[in-house]
Amino acid sequence: MIRFSNLVGQAGFYRTGSPNYVDVAAAYTPALDRVTFSAKAADDGWVDGDTIGIRIFKSHDNYKIWYASWDGTAKRLFAVIEEESVGAIANGDAVTVSAVVTGKMMDKAIWEPQFVLVAGATYTLLASDVGKTICFTSASAVTVTVDAALPVGFQCLIVQEGAGVVSLARASTDTLNGQAGNIACPGQFQSLYLYQRIEGAWIVVGA
């Protein structure tokens, strides 16, 4: 999932090297190949694999913009692509690192499809699934629960990749196409598009 700017800068030290990465766990200390600064990723809701834009800022004439990926286990932002470099930042320079919106992030949000593979026979849709294509590979029947807590405007594509029939099941008093019953995918390699236009009323296309 893409995480946009939190506008909170964190002080640290620039370290050159390849691959470049950023540590945002307070317990880490500056070491080769990293920019280290204190932060709490949990405060920003970051989860493993999230895309983060970062600005490594020394001065208005000396900064770098990176497109990065959050490693929730190692508590590091891996700088994947350098999008902009202005002036020069030398090894060991004191910098401020902030989350920012970058062009590559916008390209990813608009153009790059995001896939989730599910092998199990049950799955509950998450808020982080919004906009994603969720592929179910089970050979047995699959029940996908449409959580009542999902926000208005939530939408995703459900794909039955395996032989097991994929069925959408409502939660609470929500309705699927105005009904209380489950809705099944038409068959293998077919899909259902799911959209919540108003609270509790889900539209399912493709059934």
ABEGO torsion letter per residue (X at the ends): XBBBBAGBBBBBBBBBEOBBBBBABAABBBBBGBBBBBBBAAAAGBBBGBBBBBBBBABAABBBBBBBBBBAAAGBBBBABBABBBEBBBBGBBBBBBBBBBAAAAAAAAABBBBBBBABABBBBBAAABGBBBBBABABBBBBBBBAABBBGBBBBBBBABABBBBBBBBEABBBGGBABBBBBAEBGBBBBBBBABBGBBBBBGX
